[in-house]
């Protein structure tokens, strides 16, 4: 990561990381460095626009709405089935199934959210298999590790 910049008054007033930026500019524009970057096939220079950061973050946000949408209904089901309400344990188990498997729901939701074609079945299965494999692998390596929803998002 690099924060090279030419200094202007706005930068001088608004940043504590000012003078190292000028050293980075000098290094980056040096002809030997430029030649090295140009000739190295493993280096690709891109801008933020090339990476579609905003678009991918928006897709991730939309993808996470799928599992989040299931939570209010599951919460209501759990409350209604509680001992002091209707006392129906079987219905409460349905609510617990949602909250107990949020990592799986997030893996499936993210996988479906990023797919471009209309067939969502294969990405959903892939998301499930990815989180199931991750959970079993971590269980073997260290049973104490629980990555939860974060693992689901990464698996998706």
C-alpha positions as a Markdown table, in Angstrom:
| # | Residue | x | y | z |
|---|---|---|---|---|
| 1 | Unk | 0.0 | 0.0 | 0.0 |
| 2 | Unk | 1.3 | 3.4 | -0.9 |
| 3 | Unk | 0.1 | 6.9 | -0.1 |
| 4 | Unk | 2.3 | 9.0 | -2.4 |
| 5 | Unk | 1.3 | 12.6 | -3.0 |
| 6 | Unk | 2.5 | 16.0 | -4.0 |
| 7 | Unk | 2.0 | 18.4 | -1.1 |
| 8 | Unk | -0.6 | 21.1 | -1.2 |
| 9 | Unk | -2.0 | 23.3 | 1.5 |
| 10 | Unk | -5.0 | 21.0 | 2.1 |
| 11 | Unk | -2.8 | 18.0 | 2.6 |
| 12 | Unk | -0.4 | 19.9 | 4.9 |
| 13 | Unk | -3.3 | 21.0 | 7.0 |
| 14 | Unk | -5.2 | 17.8 | 7.1 |
| 15 | Unk | -2.8 | 14.9 | 7.4 |
| 16 | Unk | -0.1 | 13.8 | 9.8 |
| 17 | Unk | 1.4 | 11.6 | 7.2 |
| 18 | Unk | 2.8 | 14.4 | 5.0 |
| 19 | Unk | 6.5 | 14.2 | 4.4 |
| 20 | Unk | 6.8 | 10.4 | 3.9 |
| 21 | Unk | 4.5 | 10.9 | 0.9 |
| 22 | Unk | 7.1 | 13.0 | -0.9 |
| 23 | Unk | 9.7 | 10.2 | -0.4 |
| 24 | Unk | 7.2 | 7.7 | -1.8 |
| 25 | Unk | 6.7 | 9.9 | -4.9 |
| 26 | Unk | 10.4 | 10.2 | -5.5 |
| 27 | Unk | 10.8 | 6.4 | -5.2 |
| 28 | Unk | 7.9 | 5.7 | -7.5 |
| 29 | Unk | 8.9 | 8.0 | -10.3 |
| 30 | Unk | 12.5 | 6.9 | -10.2 |
| 31 | Unk | 13.3 | 5.4 | -13.7 |
| 32 | Unk | 14.8 | 2.2 | -12.3 |
| 33 | Unk | 11.7 | 1.4 | -10.3 |
| 34 | Unk | 9.4 | 2.3 | -13.2 |
| 35 | Unk | 11.4 | -0.1 | -15.5 |
| 36 | Unk | 11.2 | -2.9 | -12.9 |
| 37 | Unk | 7.4 | -2.5 | -12.6 |
| 38 | Unk | 7.0 | -2.3 | -16.4 |
| 39 | Unk | 9.0 | -5.5 | -17.0 |
| 40 | Unk | 7.6 | -7.6 | -14.2 |
| 41 | Unk | 4.7 | -9.8 | -15.4 |
| 42 | Unk | 3.5 | -10.4 | -11.8 |
| 43 | Unk | 2.8 | -6.7 | -11.2 |
| 44 | Unk | -0.4 | -5.1 | -12.5 |
| 45 | Unk | -1.1 | -1.5 | -11.8 |
| 46 | Unk | -4.7 | -0.7 | -11.2 |
| 47 | Unk | -6.8 | 2.1 | -9.9 |
| 48 | Unk | -9.7 | 1.9 | -7.5 |
| 49 | Unk | -12.1 | 2.2 | -10.5 |
| 50 | Unk | -10.5 | -0.9 | -12.0 |
| 51 | Unk | -11.1 | -2.9 | -8.8 |
| 52 | Unk | -14.8 | -2.0 | -8.6 |
| 53 | Unk | -14.6 | -1.6 | -4.9 |
| 54 | Unk | -17.8 | 0.3 | -4.5 |
| 55 | Unk | -19.7 | -2.2 | -6.7 |
| 56 | Unk | -18.4 | -5.2 | -4.8 |
| 57 | Unk | -19.2 | -3.7 | -1.4 |
| 58 | Unk | -22.7 | -3.0 | -2.6 |
| 59 | Unk | -23.0 | -6.6 | -3.8 |
| 60 | Unk | -21.8 | -7.9 | -0.4 |
| 61 | Unk | -24.4 | -5.8 | 1.4 |
| 62 | Unk | -27.2 | -7.1 | -0.8 |
| 63 | Unk | -26.0 | -10.6 | -0.4 |
| 64 | Unk | -26.1 | -10.4 | 3.4 |
| 65 | Unk | -29.7 | -9.3 | 3.3 |
| 66 | Unk | -30.8 | -12.9 | 2.5 |
| 67 | Unk | -29.8 | -14.4 | 5.9 |
| 68 | Unk | -30.6 | -11.2 | 7.8 |
| 69 | Unk | -34.2 | -11.3 | 6.4 |
| 70 | Unk | -34.7 | -14.7 | 8.1 |
| 71 | Unk | -33.7 | -13.5 | 11.6 |
| 72 | Unk | -36.8 | -11.4 | 12.6 |
| 73 | Unk | -39.2 | -14.3 | 11.8 |
| 74 | Unk | -37.0 | -16.8 | 13.6 |
| 75 | Unk | -36.9 | -14.4 | 16.6 |
| 76 | Unk | -40.6 | -14.2 | 16.7 |
| 77 | Unk | -41.0 | -17.9 | 16.4 |
| 78 | Unk | -38.6 | -18.4 | 19.3 |
| 79 | Unk | -40.4 | -15.9 | 21.5 |
| 80 | Unk | -43.9 | -17.3 | 20.7 |
| 81 | Unk | -42.7 | -20.9 | 21.4 |
| 82 | Unk | -41.1 | -20.0 | 24.8 |
| 83 | Unk | -42.3 | -21.6 | 28.0 |
| 84 | Unk | -44.1 | -18.5 | 29.2 |
| 85 | Unk | -46.0 | -18.0 | 25.9 |
| 86 | Unk | -47.3 | -21.0 | 23.8 |
| 87 | Unk | -44.8 | -23.5 | 25.1 |
| 88 | Unk | -44.3 | -25.4 | 21.9 |
| 89 | Unk | -40.7 | -26.7 | 21.8 |
| 90 | Unk | -40.9 | -28.0 | 18.2 |
| 91 | Unk | -41.6 | -24.6 | 16.8 |
| 92 | Unk | -38.9 | -23.1 | 19.0 |
| 93 | Unk | -36.5 | -25.6 | 17.4 |
| 94 | Unk | -37.3 | -24.0 | 14.0 |
| 95 | Unk | -36.2 | -20.6 | 15.3 |
| 96 | Unk | -33.1 | -22.1 | 16.8 |
| 97 | Unk | -32.2 | -23.7 | 13.5 |
| 98 | Unk | -31.9 | -20.3 | 11.9 |
| 99 | Unk | -29.8 | -18.8 | 14.7 |
| 100 | Unk | -27.7 | -21.9 | 15.1 |
| 101 | Unk | -26.7 | -22.0 | 11.5 |
| 102 | Unk | -26.2 | -18.3 | 10.6 |
| 103 | Unk | -22.7 | -19.1 | 9.3 |
| 104 | Unk | -24.3 | -21.5 | 6.7 |
| 105 | Unk | -27.0 | -19.0 | 5.8 |
| 106 | Unk | -24.4 | -16.2 | 5.3 |
| 107 | Unk | -22.2 | -18.5 | 3.2 |
| 108 | Unk | -25.2 | -19.4 | 1.0 |
| 109 | Unk | -26.4 | -15.8 | 0.9 |
| 110 | Unk | -23.0 | -14.4 | -0.2 |
| 111 | Unk | -22.5 | -17.1 | -2.8 |
| 112 | Unk | -25.9 | -16.4 | -4.3 |
| 113 | Unk | -25.4 | -12.6 | -4.1 |
| 114 | Unk | -22.3 | -12.5 | -6.2 |
| 115 | Unk | -23.5 | -14.9 | -8.9 |
| 116 | Unk | -24.2 | -13.3 | -12.3 |
| 117 | Unk | -26.4 | -16.0 | -13.9 |
| 118 | Unk | -30.0 | -16.8 | -13.0 |
| 119 | Unk | -29.3 | -20.3 | -11.7 |
| 120 | Unk | -28.7 | -19.8 | -8.0 |
| 121 | Unk | -28.6 | -23.6 | -7.1 |
| 122 | Unk | -25.0 | -24.3 | -7.8 |
| 123 | Unk | -23.6 | -21.2 | -6.0 |
| 124 | Unk | -25.9 | -22.0 | -3.0 |
| 125 | Unk | -24.5 | -25.6 | -2.8 |
| 126 | Unk | -21.0 | -24.3 | -3.3 |
| 127 | Unk | -21.4 | -21.9 | -0.4 |
| 128 | Unk | -22.8 | -24.6 | 1.8 |
| 129 | Unk | -19.9 | -27.0 | 0.9 |
| 130 | Unk | -17.3 | -24.3 | 1.5 |
| 131 | Unk | -18.5 | -23.5 | 5.0 |
| 132 | Unk | -19.0 | -27.2 | 5.9 |
| 133 | Unk | -15.5 | -27.9 | 4.8 |
| 134 | Unk | -14.1 | -25.0 | 6.6 |
| 135 | Unk | -15.9 | -25.9 | 9.8 |
| 136 | Unk | -14.8 | -29.5 | 9.7 |
| 137 | Unk | -11.2 | -28.5 | 8.9 |
| 138 | Unk | -11.0 | -26.1 | 11.8 |
| 139 | Unk | -12.6 | -28.6 | 14.1 |
| 140 | Unk | -9.7 | -31.0 | 13.3 |
| 141 | Unk | -7.1 | -28.3 | 13.7 |
| 142 | Unk | -8.4 | -26.7 | 16.8 |
| 143 | Unk | -11.9 | -27.5 | 18.3 |
| 144 | Unk | -11.9 | -24.3 | 20.3 |
| 145 | Unk | -12.0 | -22.1 | 17.1 |
| 146 | Unk | -15.4 | -20.8 | 16.1 |
| 147 | Unk | -15.4 | -18.4 | 13.2 |
| 148 | Unk | -19.2 | -18.0 | 13.0 |
| 149 | Unk | -20.7 | -15.5 | 10.6 |
| 150 | Unk | -17.3 | -14.2 | 9.5 |
| 151 | Unk | -16.4 | -17.7 | 8.2 |
| 152 | Unk | -19.8 | -17.9 | 6.4 |
| 153 | Unk | -19.1 | -14.6 | 4.7 |
| 154 | Unk | -15.6 | -15.6 | 3.6 |
| 155 | Unk | -16.8 | -19.1 | 2.5 |
| 156 | Unk | -19.5 | -17.5 | 0.4 |
